[in-house]
Amino acid sequence: MNDVCVASEYAELPLIPPYLHPGYHDHQYIYGVNFASSGAGDLPETNPGLVIDLKTQALYFAQVGKLLRKILGEEKAKKLLSTAVYIFSVGTNDYAVPFYTNSNGTVVLPYPQQIFIDLVICNITTAIKVHLNFEPMASQLPMLVLKNKVLHLQGYTIILFPKSRRKLEKQLIKEFNYSILNFYDALLELMKYPSKYGSKEGNVACCGGGPYMGDYSCGGKREIEEYELCNNVDEYVFFDSPHPTESTAEHFAQLMWNGNKDVIDFYNLKQLFHVESIS
């Protein structure tokens, strides 16, 4: 959801309402639609019954495509879909849910790591290629925006997605103009040198409990009720163990919008939204 809001704000567009908004009318899909579901993953096994998984979101997209063809006609709908910007921010929850901490305090994945990573990548690729599988108009390509993911859990930073990022890129590079934020390196930079970017603490969260405030207990409404809250949230990179602070989110929003080749692969968001400059 935040990624869609950021893209709309920086592109000077109105905020895009959610697909299941009760007051949203069919003709409004012409201006964009948001399928995001908080806590959702690429895999249907991630938080089942609580979220709308990526496959279901893709099915919703297919329904929107049919509605656009009905409203606009086949050719206009195809042109609209083939010049649109699609933002995918998914995968972190898939990696976070199956983790647990053993008696030694080590974060463990109860599956062979690379097999699990490849499964997530495969499902993401399938959702993108199958449900965005329409013929582009002339040289215009759909714009694909992906966020490279890293998991920060109980004081550990776990490298998962970066090892398989190139595999995903190779499968999609011939079919899309795309932007991938190197979130992993950018986050490590922010954690290592927080004062360089206006923060003071890069490893300890503002709210939570335990080492590094890594217990996901902020608010006291989960399994662990005890938690502490910092005095000034703007001094922290992380609000709680899985979520960044507002200032951190703004930092990454700027990187996504106009970041250079050090942090962005292919095009940044600003370039993707100016189709005429890259077609």
C-alpha atoms as an extended CHARMM CRD file, in Angstrom:
* protein
*
       279  EXT
         1         1  MET       CA              0.0000000000        0.0000000000        0.0000000000  PROA      1               0.0000000000
         2         2  ASN       CA              2.7730000000        2.4640000000        0.9040000000  PROA      2               0.0000000000
         3         3  ASP       CA              4.5080000000        1.8560000000       -2.4260000000  PROA      3               0.0000000000
         4         4  VAL       CA              1.3480000000        2.6800000000       -4.3560000000  PROA      4               0.0000000000
         5         5  CYS       CA              0.8100000000        5.8470000000       -2.2980000000  PROA      5               0.0000000000
         6         6  VAL       CA              4.4160000000        6.8990000000       -2.8630000000  PROA      6               0.0000000000
         7         7  ALA       CA              4.1820000000        6.3460000000       -6.6050000000  PROA      7               0.0000000000
         8         8  SER       CA              0.9570000000        8.3550000000       -6.7830000000  PROA      8               0.0000000000
         9         9  GLU       CA              2.3290000000       11.2090000000       -4.7000000000  PROA      9               0.0000000000
        10        10  TYR       CA              5.6080000000       11.5980000000       -6.5710000000  PROA      10              0.0000000000
        11        11  ALA       CA              3.8840000000       11.2340000000       -9.9590000000  PROA      11              0.0000000000
        12        12  GLU       CA              1.4060000000       13.9400000000       -8.8740000000  PROA      12              0.0000000000
        13        13  LEU       CA             -1.5330000000       11.5900000000       -9.2770000000  PROA      13              0.0000000000
        14        14  PRO       CA             -4.5230000000       11.1140000000       -6.9480000000  PROA      14              0.0000000000
        15        15  LEU       CA             -4.2120000000        8.2980000000       -4.4260000000  PROA      15              0.0000000000
        16        16  ILE       CA             -5.3110000000        4.9820000000       -5.9060000000  PROA      16              0.0000000000
        17        17  PRO       CA             -8.2230000000        3.4190000000       -3.9750000000  PROA      17              0.0000000000
        18        18  PRO       CA             -8.2180000000       -0.2960000000       -3.0640000000  PROA      18              0.0000000000
        19        19  TYR       CA             -9.9130000000       -2.7590000000       -5.4000000000  PROA      19              0.0000000000
        20        20  LEU       CA            -12.4150000000       -3.8770000000       -2.7480000000  PROA      20              0.0000000000
        21        21  HSD       CA            -13.4260000000       -0.3360000000       -1.7640000000  PROA      21              0.0000000000
        22        22  PRO       CA            -17.2340000000       -0.4310000000       -1.4840000000  PROA      22              0.0000000000
        23        23  GLY       CA            -17.6640000000        2.9700000000       -3.1390000000  PROA      23              0.0000000000
        24        24  TYR       CA            -15.4020000000        2.3050000000       -6.1070000000  PROA      24              0.0000000000
        25        25  HSD       CA            -17.1430000000        2.2580000000       -9.5020000000  PROA      25              0.0000000000
        26        26  ASP       CA            -16.0740000000        0.3210000000      -12.5670000000  PROA      26              0.0000000000
        27        27  HSD       CA            -15.1830000000        3.3650000000      -14.6650000000  PROA      27              0.0000000000
        28        28  GLN       CA            -12.6800000000        4.5260000000      -12.0300000000  PROA      28              0.0000000000
        29        29  TYR       CA            -10.4010000000        1.5730000000      -12.8090000000  PROA      29              0.0000000000
        30        30  ILE       CA             -9.1990000000        3.6280000000      -15.7760000000  PROA      30              0.0000000000
        31        31  TYR       CA             -7.1720000000        5.7260000000      -13.3250000000  PROA      31              0.0000000000
        32        32  GLY       CA             -5.5980000000        2.8350000000      -11.4480000000  PROA      32              0.0000000000
        33        33  VAL       CA             -6.4220000000        0.3280000000       -8.7470000000  PROA      33              0.0000000000
        34        34  ASN       CA             -4.6260000000       -1.0490000000       -5.7020000000  PROA      34              0.0000000000
        35        35  PHE       CA             -4.7800000000       -4.7780000000       -4.9330000000  PROA      35              0.0000000000
        36        36  ALA       CA             -2.4520000000       -4.7320000000       -1.8970000000  PROA      36              0.0000000000
        37        37  SER       CA             -3.3000000000       -6.7110000000        1.2340000000  PROA      37              0.0000000000
        38        38  SER       CA             -1.3860000000       -5.9940000000        4.4460000000  PROA      38              0.0000000000
        39        39  GLY       CA              0.5150000000       -9.0450000000        5.6400000000  PROA      39              0.0000000000
        40        40  ALA       CA             -0.0030000000      -10.9290000000        2.3810000000  PROA      40              0.0000000000
        41        41  GLY       CA              2.5930000000      -13.0310000000        0.6270000000  PROA      41              0.0000000000
        42        42  ASP       CA              3.3300000000      -14.6120000000       -2.6800000000  PROA      42              0.0000000000
        43        43  LEU       CA              2.4980000000      -18.0460000000       -1.2390000000  PROA      43              0.0000000000
        44        44  PRO       CA             -1.1170000000      -18.8710000000       -0.2660000000  PROA      44              0.0000000000
        45        45  GLU       CA              0.2470000000      -20.5510000000        2.8870000000  PROA      45              0.0000000000
        46        46  THR       CA              1.4330000000      -17.1810000000        4.2120000000  PROA      46              0.0000000000
        47        47  ASN       CA             -1.0600000000      -15.8860000000        6.8030000000  PROA      47              0.0000000000
        48        48  PRO       CA             -3.9400000000      -17.9120000000        5.2740000000  PROA      48              0.0000000000
        49        49  GLY       CA             -7.4390000000      -16.6710000000        6.0380000000  PROA      49              0.0000000000
        50        50  LEU       CA             -6.1270000000      -13.2750000000        7.1360000000  PROA      50              0.0000000000
        51        51  VAL       CA             -4.9270000000      -11.8050000000        3.8520000000  PROA      51              0.0000000000
        52        52  ILE       CA             -5.4470000000      -11.8030000000        0.0880000000  PROA      52              0.0000000000
        53        53  ASP       CA             -2.5070000000      -13.6450000000       -1.4550000000  PROA      53              0.0000000000
        54        54  LEU       CA             -0.7340000000      -12.6690000000       -4.6750000000  PROA      54              0.0000000000
        55        55  LYS       CA             -2.5350000000      -15.2500000000       -6.8230000000  PROA      55              0.0000000000
        56        56  THR       CA             -5.9220000000      -13.9100000000       -5.7560000000  PROA      56              0.0000000000
        57        57  GLN       CA             -4.7490000000      -10.3430000000       -6.3100000000  PROA      57              0.0000000000
        58        58  ALA       CA             -3.7110000000      -11.3550000000       -9.8330000000  PROA      58              0.0000000000
        59        59  LEU       CA             -7.1690000000      -12.8300000000      -10.4330000000  PROA      59              0.0000000000
        60        60  TYR       CA             -8.6630000000       -9.5040000000       -9.3480000000  PROA      60              0.0000000000
        61        61  PHE       CA             -6.4150000000       -7.8140000000      -11.8840000000  PROA      61              0.0000000000
        62        62  ALA       CA             -7.7390000000      -10.1250000000      -14.5970000000  PROA      62              0.0000000000
        63        63  GLN       CA            -11.2850000000       -9.1010000000      -13.6560000000  PROA      63              0.0000000000
        64        64  VAL       CA            -10.3060000000       -5.4360000000      -13.9680000000  PROA      64              0.0000000000
        65        65  GLY       CA             -8.8620000000       -6.1770000000      -17.4160000000  PROA      65              0.0000000000
        66        66  LYS       CA            -12.2030000000       -7.6000000000      -18.5320000000  PROA      66              0.0000000000
        67        67  LEU       CA            -14.0440000000       -4.5600000000      -17.1800000000  PROA      67              0.0000000000
        68        68  LEU       CA            -11.6850000000       -2.1830000000      -18.9850000000  PROA      68              0.0000000000
        69        69  ARG       CA            -12.2710000000       -4.0060000000      -22.2560000000  PROA      69              0.0000000000
        70        70  LYS       CA            -15.9970000000       -3.6680000000      -21.6970000000  PROA      70              0.0000000000
        71        71  ILE       CA            -15.7500000000        0.0440000000      -20.8730000000  PROA      71              0.0000000000
        72        72  LEU       CA            -13.0840000000        1.1460000000      -23.3540000000  PROA      72              0.0000000000
        73        73  GLY       CA            -13.1280000000       -1.4810000000      -26.0470000000  PROA      73              0.0000000000
        74        74  GLU       CA            -10.4180000000       -3.9970000000      -26.9050000000  PROA      74              0.0000000000
        75        75  GLU       CA             -7.8180000000       -1.7050000000      -28.4810000000  PROA      75              0.0000000000
        76        76  LYS       CA             -8.0190000000        1.1670000000      -25.9630000000  PROA      76              0.0000000000
        77        77  ALA       CA             -7.9550000000       -1.2630000000      -23.0550000000  PROA      77              0.0000000000
        78        78  LYS       CA             -4.9160000000       -3.0620000000      -24.4890000000  PROA      78              0.0000000000
        79        79  LYS       CA             -3.0790000000        0.2330000000      -24.9320000000  PROA      79              0.0000000000
        80        80  LEU       CA             -3.9370000000        1.3470000000      -21.3980000000  PROA      80              0.0000000000
        81        81  LEU       CA             -2.7800000000       -1.9390000000      -19.8730000000  PROA      81              0.0000000000
        82        82  SER       CA              0.4140000000       -2.0830000000      -21.9260000000  PROA      82              0.0000000000
        83        83  THR       CA              1.5490000000        1.4290000000      -20.9220000000  PROA      83              0.0000000000
        84        84  ALA       CA              0.5750000000        1.1810000000      -17.2510000000  PROA      84              0.0000000000
        85        85  VAL       CA              2.9910000000        1.0280000000      -14.3220000000  PROA      85              0.0000000000
        86        86  TYR       CA              2.6760000000       -2.0790000000      -12.1410000000  PROA      86              0.0000000000
        87        87  ILE       CA              4.1640000000       -2.0700000000       -8.6570000000  PROA      87              0.0000000000
        88        88  PHE       CA              4.9000000000       -5.3690000000       -6.9020000000  PROA      88              0.0000000000
        89        89  SER       CA              6.1230000000       -5.3300000000       -3.3170000000  PROA      89              0.0000000000
        90        90  VAL       CA              5.8370000000       -8.9060000000       -2.0850000000  PROA      90              0.0000000000
        91        91  GLY       CA              7.9480000000      -11.6720000000       -0.5770000000  PROA      91              0.0000000000
        92        92  THR       CA              8.9890000000      -10.4290000000        2.8530000000  PROA      92              0.0000000000
        93        93  ASN       CA              6.0430000000      -12.0360000000        4.6220000000  PROA      93              0.0000000000
        94        94  ASP       CA              6.7080000000      -15.3470000000        2.8740000000  PROA      94              0.0000000000
        95        95  TYR       CA             10.2160000000      -15.3480000000        4.3050000000  PROA      95              0.0000000000
        96        96  ALA       CA              9.1940000000      -14.1400000000        7.7550000000  PROA      96              0.0000000000
        97        97  VAL       CA              6.3100000000      -16.4790000000        8.5680000000  PROA      97              0.0000000000
        98        98  PRO       CA              8.1850000000      -19.8350000000        8.5760000000  PROA      98              0.0000000000
        99        99  PHE       CA             11.1240000000      -18.5300000000       10.6250000000  PROA      99              0.0000000000
       100       100  TYR       CA             11.5570000000      -19.3960000000       14.2550000000  PROA      100             0.0000000000
       101       101  THR       CA             14.2680000000      -18.7960000000       16.8590000000  PROA      101             0.0000000000
       102       102  ASN       CA             15.8970000000      -21.8440000000       18.4550000000  PROA      102             0.0000000000
       103       103  SER       CA             17.2010000000      -22.1560000000       22.0210000000  PROA      103             0.0000000000
       104       104  ASN       CA             20.5270000000      -20.6300000000       20.9920000000  PROA      104             0.0000000000
       105       105  GLY       CA             18.8300000000      -17.4770000000       19.7170000000  PROA      105             0.0000000000
       106       106  THR       CA             19.5350000000      -18.3370000000       16.0900000000  PROA      106             0.0000000000
       107       107  VAL       CA             16.8940000000      -17.5890000000       13.4690000000  PROA      107             0.0000000000
       108       108  VAL       CA             16.1130000000      -20.7920000000       11.5660000000  PROA      108             0.0000000000
       109       109  LEU       CA             14.1840000000      -21.5790000000        8.3900000000  PROA      109             0.0000000000
       110       110  PRO       CA             12.6750000000      -25.0820000000        8.6170000000  PROA      110             0.0000000000
       111       111  TYR       CA             13.1080000000      -25.6670000000        4.8570000000  PROA      111             0.0000000000
       112       112  PRO       CA             16.1640000000      -25.8870000000        2.5950000000  PROA      112             0.0000000000
       113       113  GLN       CA             16.8500000000      -22.1950000000        2.0990000000  PROA      113             0.0000000000
       114       114  GLN       CA             17.5180000000      -22.0370000000       -1.6380000000  PROA      114             0.0000000000
       115       115  ILE       CA             14.5930000000      -24.3310000000       -2.4740000000  PROA      115             0.0000000000
       116       116  PHE       CA             12.2500000000      -22.1180000000       -0.5050000000  PROA      116             0.0000000000
       117       117  ILE       CA             13.6380000000      -18.9470000000       -2.1080000000  PROA      117             0.0000000000
       118       118  ASP       CA             13.2860000000      -20.4210000000       -5.5900000000  PROA      118             0.0000000000
       119       119  LEU       CA              9.6830000000      -21.3710000000       -4.8260000000  PROA      119             0.0000000000
       120       120  VAL       CA              8.8280000000      -17.8050000000       -3.8610000000  PROA      120             0.0000000000
       121       121  ILE       CA             10.6290000000      -16.3950000000       -6.9160000000  PROA      121             0.0000000000
       122       122  CYS       CA              8.9180000000      -18.8950000000       -9.2300000000  PROA      122             0.0000000000
       123       123  ASN       CA              5.4760000000      -17.9980000000       -7.9250000000  PROA      123             0.0000000000
       124       124  ILE       CA              6.1470000000      -14.2700000000       -8.2800000000  PROA      124             0.0000000000
       125       125  THR       CA              7.3800000000      -14.7520000000      -11.8460000000  PROA      125             0.0000000000
       126       126  THR       CA              4.3660000000      -16.8770000000      -12.7130000000  PROA      126             0.0000000000
       127       127  ALA       CA              1.9250000000      -14.3130000000      -11.3340000000  PROA      127             0.0000000000
       128       128  ILE       CA              3.6100000000      -11.5350000000      -13.2980000000  PROA      128             0.0000000000
       129       129  LYS       CA              3.9470000000      -13.3660000000      -16.5980000000  PROA      129             0.0000000000
       130       130  VAL       CA              0.6190000000      -15.1910000000      -16.6070000000  PROA      130             0.0000000000
       131       131  HSD       CA             -1.6510000000      -12.4220000000      -15.4270000000  PROA      131             0.0000000000
       132       132  LEU       CA              0.1280000000       -9.6160000000      -17.3030000000  PROA      132             0.0000000000
       133       133  ASN       CA              0.3580000000      -11.7590000000      -20.4180000000  PROA      133             0.0000000000
       134       134  PHE       CA             -0.9960000000       -9.3880000000      -23.0460000000  PROA      134             0.0000000000
       135       135  GLU       CA              0.6600000000       -8.3130000000      -26.2750000000  PROA      135             0.0000000000
       136       136  PRO       CA              2.3650000000       -4.9020000000      -25.8810000000  PROA      136             0.0000000000
       137       137  MET       CA              1.3970000000       -2.1400000000      -28.2990000000  PROA      137             0.0000000000
       138       138  ALA       CA              4.2410000000       -1.3780000000      -30.7420000000  PROA      138             0.0000000000
       139       139  SER       CA              7.4510000000       -0.8380000000      -28.7630000000  PROA      139             0.0000000000
       140       140  GLN       CA              5.6610000000        0.0810000000      -25.5620000000  PROA      140             0.0000000000
       141       141  LEU       CA              6.2370000000       -2.3440000000      -22.7100000000  PROA      141             0.0000000000
       142       142  PRO       CA              4.4660000000       -2.7150000000      -19.3830000000  PROA      142             0.0000000000
       143       143  MET       CA              6.3590000000       -1.0290000000      -16.5820000000  PROA      143             0.0000000000
       144       144  LEU       CA              7.3170000000       -3.3770000000      -13.7950000000  PROA      144             0.0000000000
       145       145  VAL       CA              8.4910000000       -2.1730000000      -10.4010000000  PROA      145             0.0000000000
       146       146  LEU       CA              9.8870000000       -4.6850000000       -7.9300000000  PROA      146             0.0000000000
       147       147  LYS       CA             11.3510000000       -4.1330000000       -4.5000000000  PROA      147             0.0000000000
       148       148  ASN       CA             14.2980000000       -6.2250000000       -3.4470000000  PROA      148             0.0000000000
       149       149  LYS       CA             13.5680000000       -7.5590000000        0.0360000000  PROA      149             0.0000000000
       150       150  VAL       CA             15.5160000000       -8.2080000000        3.2100000000  PROA      150             0.0000000000
       151       151  LEU       CA             14.2230000000       -9.5560000000        6.4950000000  PROA      151             0.0000000000
       152       152  HSD       CA             15.1550000000       -7.8270000000        9.7470000000  PROA      152             0.0000000000
       153       153  LEU       CA             14.0350000000      -10.0510000000       12.5920000000  PROA      153             0.0000000000
       154       154  GLN       CA             15.0200000000       -9.9740000000       16.2480000000  PROA      154             0.0000000000
       155       155  GLY       CA             18.2710000000       -8.1650000000       15.5290000000  PROA      155             0.0000000000
       156       156  TYR       CA             19.2430000000      -10.3580000000       12.5730000000  PROA      156             0.0000000000
       157       157  THR       CA             19.4300000000       -9.2110000000        8.9970000000  PROA      157             0.0000000000
       158       158  ILE       CA             18.8620000000      -12.2250000000        6.7690000000  PROA      158             0.0000000000
       159       159  ILE       CA             19.8920000000      -12.2290000000        3.1120000000  PROA      159             0.0000000000
       160       160  LEU       CA             17.3160000000      -14.0630000000        1.0420000000  PROA      160             0.0000000000
       161       161  PHE       CA             15.9850000000      -12.3510000000       -2.0310000000  PROA      161             0.0000000000
       162       162  PRO       CA             19.2430000000      -10.8020000000       -3.3890000000  PROA      162             0.0000000000
       163       163  LYS       CA             20.7240000000      -14.2340000000       -4.1910000000  PROA      163             0.0000000000
       164       164  SER       CA             17.8550000000      -14.9970000000       -6.5740000000  PROA      164             0.0000000000
       165       165  ARG       CA             17.1880000000      -11.5080000000       -7.9060000000  PROA      165             0.0000000000
       166       166  ARG       CA             19.1830000000      -12.0110000000      -11.1000000000  PROA      166             0.0000000000
       167       167  LYS       CA             17.2170000000      -15.1640000000      -11.8710000000  PROA      167             0.0000000000
       168       168  LEU       CA             13.9910000000      -13.1770000000      -11.7230000000  PROA      168             0.0000000000
       169       169  GLU       CA             15.4380000000      -10.3680000000      -13.8250000000  PROA      169             0.0000000000
       170       170  LYS       CA             16.6080000000      -12.7260000000      -16.5810000000  PROA      170             0.0000000000
       171       171  GLN       CA             13.1410000000      -14.2200000000      -16.8600000000  PROA      171             0.0000000000
       172       172  LEU       CA             11.4590000000      -10.8200000000      -17.1940000000  PROA      172             0.0000000000
       173       173  ILE       CA             13.9580000000       -8.4520000000      -18.8150000000  PROA      173             0.0000000000
       174       174  LYS       CA             12.8290000000       -9.1480000000      -22.4070000000  PROA      174             0.0000000000
       175       175  GLU       CA              9.1650000000       -8.5950000000      -21.6080000000  PROA      175             0.0000000000
       176       176  PHE       CA              9.1290000000       -5.5070000000      -19.4000000000  PROA      176             0.0000000000
       177       177  ASN       CA             10.7500000000       -2.1890000000      -18.7450000000  PROA      177             0.0000000000
       178       178  TYR       CA             11.3620000000       -2.5380000000      -15.0410000000  PROA      178             0.0000000000
       179       179  SER       CA             12.7490000000       -0.9660000000      -11.9110000000  PROA      179             0.0000000000
       180       180  ILE       CA             14.1950000000       -2.9400000000       -9.0050000000  PROA      180             0.0000000000
       181       181  LEU       CA             15.2690000000       -1.1730000000       -5.8550000000  PROA      181             0.0000000000
       182       182  ASN       CA             18.3770000000       -2.7250000000       -4.3090000000  PROA      182             0.0000000000
       183       183  PHE       CA             16.6690000000       -2.5650000000       -0.9540000000  PROA      183             0.0000000000
       184       184  TYR       CA             19.1640000000       -4.8190000000        0.7780000000  PROA      184             0.0000000000
       185       185  ASP       CA             22.2670000000       -2.6720000000        0.2090000000  PROA      185             0.0000000000
       186       186  ALA       CA             20.3430000000        0.5560000000        0.7710000000  PROA      186             0.0000000000
       187       187  LEU       CA             18.9770000000       -0.7280000000        4.0770000000  PROA      187             0.0000000000
       188       188  LEU       CA             22.3920000000       -1.8880000000        5.2970000000  PROA      188             0.0000000000
       189       189  GLU       CA             23.7980000000        1.5370000000        4.4410000000  PROA      189             0.0000000000
       190       190  LEU       CA             21.0300000000        3.1880000000        6.4540000000  PROA      190             0.0000000000
       191       191  MET       CA             21.5040000000        0.8330000000        9.4080000000  PROA      191             0.0000000000
       192       192  LYS       CA             25.2730000000        1.2570000000        9.4080000000  PROA      192             0.0000000000
       193       193  TYR       CA             25.3420000000        5.0510000000        8.9950000000  PROA      193             0.0000000000
       194       194  PRO       CA             22.0030000000        6.3230000000       10.3580000000  PROA      194             0.0000000000
       195       195  SER       CA             23.3350000000        9.7920000000       11.2300000000  PROA      195             0.0000000000
       196       196  LYS       CA             24.2730000000       10.3190000000        7.5900000000  PROA      196             0.0000000000
       197       197  TYR       CA             20.5550000000       10.1890000000        6.7530000000  PROA      197             0.0000000000
       198       198  GLY       CA             19.1020000000       12.0710000000        9.7170000000  PROA      198             0.0000000000
       199       199  SER       CA             18.5710000000        9.2000000000       12.1830000000  PROA      199             0.0000000000
       200       200  LYS       CA             20.5040000000        8.1840000000       15.3070000000  PROA      200             0.0000000000
       201       201  GLU       CA             19.7850000000        4.4630000000       15.7500000000  PROA      201             0.0000000000
       202       202  GLY       CA             19.9600000000        1.9320000000       12.9510000000  PROA      202             0.0000000000
       203       203  ASN       CA             19.8680000000       -1.4280000000       14.7300000000  PROA      203             0.0000000000
       204       204  VAL       CA             17.4850000000       -1.0460000000       17.6680000000  PROA      204             0.0000000000
       205       205  ALA       CA             13.7740000000       -0.4920000000       16.9730000000  PROA      205             0.0000000000
       206       206  CYS       CA             11.7590000000        2.2910000000       18.5740000000  PROA      206             0.0000000000
       207       207  CYS       CA              9.0170000000        0.0190000000       19.9000000000  PROA      207             0.0000000000
       208       208  GLY       CA              9.0630000000       -3.5790000000       21.1280000000  PROA      208             0.0000000000
       209       209  GLY       CA             10.9690000000       -5.6300000000       23.6540000000  PROA      209             0.0000000000
       210       210  GLY       CA             13.9010000000       -7.9710000000       24.0890000000  PROA      210             0.0000000000
       211       211  PRO       CA             17.2870000000       -7.6740000000       22.3550000000  PROA      211             0.0000000000
       212       212  TYR       CA             17.3300000000       -4.8800000000       19.7800000000  PROA      212             0.0000000000
       213       213  MET       CA             13.6220000000       -4.3280000000       20.6290000000  PROA      213             0.0000000000
       214       214  GLY       CA             13.1180000000       -7.2390000000       18.2560000000  PROA      214             0.0000000000
       215       215  ASP       CA             10.0650000000       -8.7540000000       19.9500000000  PROA      215             0.0000000000
       216       216  TYR       CA              7.0330000000       -7.9970000000       17.8130000000  PROA      216             0.0000000000
       217       217  SER       CA              5.1260000000       -6.8460000000       20.8920000000  PROA      217             0.0000000000
       218       218  CYS       CA              4.5360000000       -3.1410000000       20.2330000000  PROA      218             0.0000000000
       219       219  GLY       CA              1.1050000000       -2.2340000000       21.6040000000  PROA      219             0.0000000000
       220       220  GLY       CA              0.9890000000       -5.2380000000       23.9300000000  PROA      220             0.0000000000
       221       221  LYS       CA             -1.7680000000       -6.9940000000       21.9630000000  PROA      221             0.0000000000
       222       222  ARG       CA              0.1600000000      -10.0300000000       20.7350000000  PROA      222             0.0000000000
       223       223  GLU       CA              1.5980000000      -13.0970000000       22.4560000000  PROA      223             0.0000000000
       224       224  ILE       CA              4.1710000000      -10.9440000000       24.2680000000  PROA      224             0.0000000000
       225       225  GLU       CA              2.4400000000       -8.1170000000       26.1030000000  PROA      225             0.0000000000
       226       226  GLU       CA              5.5020000000       -6.3260000000       27.4990000000  PROA      226             0.0000000000
       227       227  TYR       CA              6.9720000000       -3.5900000000       25.3300000000  PROA      227             0.0000000000
       228       228  GLU       CA              8.8140000000       -0.2910000000       25.4670000000  PROA      228             0.0000000000
       229       229  LEU       CA              8.3730000000        2.8100000000       23.3270000000  PROA      229             0.0000000000
       230       230  CYS       CA             11.0820000000        5.3340000000       22.4520000000  PROA      230             0.0000000000
       231       231  ASN       CA             10.6870000000        9.0710000000       23.0490000000  PROA      231             0.0000000000
       232       232  ASN       CA             11.4450000000       10.2640000000       19.5170000000  PROA      232             0.0000000000
       233       233  VAL       CA             10.5270000000        7.9200000000       16.6890000000  PROA      233             0.0000000000
       234       234  ASP       CA             12.2750000000       10.1240000000       14.1040000000  PROA      234             0.0000000000
       235       235  GLU       CA             15.6450000000        9.1270000000       15.5730000000  PROA      235             0.0000000000
       236       236  TYR       CA             15.1580000000        5.4740000000       14.5530000000  PROA      236             0.0000000000
       237       237  VAL       CA             15.3900000000        3.5500000000       11.2970000000  PROA      237             0.0000000000
       238       238  PHE       CA             12.9380000000        0.8790000000       12.5100000000  PROA      238             0.0000000000
       239       239  PHE       CA              9.6530000000        1.5840000000       14.2890000000  PROA      239             0.0000000000
       240       240  ASP       CA              9.3030000000       -2.0440000000       15.3910000000  PROA      240             0.0000000000
       241       241  SER       CA             11.0280000000       -5.2430000000       14.3020000000  PROA      241             0.0000000000
       242       242  PRO       CA              9.4100000000       -5.5610000000       10.8360000000  PROA      242             0.0000000000
       243       243  HSD       CA              8.3860000000       -1.9640000000       10.0640000000  PROA      243             0.0000000000
       244       244  PRO       CA             10.4120000000        1.1490000000        9.2090000000  PROA      244             0.0000000000
       245       245  THR       CA              9.6810000000        4.5570000000       10.6670000000  PROA      245             0.0000000000
       246       246  GLU       CA              7.9770000000        7.2180000000        8.5660000000  PROA      246             0.0000000000
       247       247  SER       CA             11.2880000000        8.9750000000        7.9440000000  PROA      247             0.0000000000
       248       248  THR       CA             12.8260000000        5.7020000000        6.7420000000  PROA      248             0.0000000000
       249       249  ALA       CA              9.8820000000        5.0600000000        4.4330000000  PROA      249             0.0000000000
       250       250  GLU       CA             10.3130000000        8.5280000000        2.9660000000  PROA      250             0.0000000000
       251       251  HSD       CA             14.0170000000        7.8510000000        2.4300000000  PROA      251             0.0000000000
       252       252  PHE       CA             13.2570000000        4.7280000000        0.4000000000  PROA      252             0.0000000000
       253       253  ALA       CA             10.4430000000        6.4900000000       -1.4350000000  PROA      253             0.0000000000
       254       254  GLN       CA             12.9530000000        9.0450000000       -2.7060000000  PROA      254             0.0000000000
       255       255  LEU       CA             15.3620000000        6.2950000000       -3.7370000000  PROA      255             0.0000000000
       256       256  MET       CA             12.6090000000        4.5090000000       -5.6370000000  PROA      256             0.0000000000
       257       257  TRP       CA             11.5300000000        7.6940000000       -7.3580000000  PROA      257             0.0000000000
       258       258  ASN       CA             14.8300000000        9.1980000000       -8.5040000000  PROA      258             0.0000000000
       259       259  GLY       CA             17.6060000000        6.9020000000       -7.2760000000  PROA      259             0.0000000000
       260       260  ASN       CA             20.6770000000        6.3420000000       -9.4480000000  PROA      260             0.0000000000
       261       261  LYS       CA             22.2750000000        3.1310000000      -10.7160000000  PROA      261             0.0000000000
       262       262  ASP       CA             23.8680000000        2.4960000000       -7.3210000000  PROA      262             0.0000000000
       263       263  VAL       CA             20.4910000000        1.5460000000       -5.8660000000  PROA      263             0.0000000000
       264       264  ILE       CA             18.1950000000        1.0780000000       -8.8820000000  PROA      264             0.0000000000
       265       265  ASP       CA             18.3920000000       -1.5050000000      -11.6580000000  PROA      265             0.0000000000
       266       266  PHE       CA             17.2610000000       -0.3960000000      -15.1130000000  PROA      266             0.0000000000
       267       267  TYR       CA             15.0220000000        2.6880000000      -14.5360000000  PROA      267             0.0000000000
       268       268  ASN       CA             13.8550000000        4.5820000000      -11.4870000000  PROA      268             0.0000000000
       269       269  LEU       CA             10.1710000000        5.2930000000      -10.9320000000  PROA      269             0.0000000000
       270       270  LYS       CA             10.3820000000        8.8200000000      -12.2840000000  PROA      270             0.0000000000
       271       271  GLN       CA             11.6880000000        7.4840000000      -15.5770000000  PROA      271             0.0000000000
       272       272  LEU       CA              9.0450000000        4.7620000000      -15.7180000000  PROA      272             0.0000000000
       273       273  PHE       CA              6.2690000000        7.2960000000      -15.2850000000  PROA      273             0.0000000000
       274       274  HSD       CA              7.6600000000        9.3570000000      -18.1620000000  PROA      274             0.0000000000
       275       275  VAL       CA              7.0560000000        6.7260000000      -20.8010000000  PROA      275             0.0000000000
       276       276  GLU       CA              7.9900000000        8.9000000000      -23.7390000000  PROA      276             0.0000000000
       277       277  SER       CA             11.5750000000        9.2150000000      -22.4930000000  PROA      277             0.0000000000
       278       278  ILE       CA             12.2600000000        5.4630000000      -22.4810000000  PROA      278             0.0000000000
       279       279  SER       CA             10.0610000000        3.9560000000      -25.2120000000  PROA      279             0.0000000000
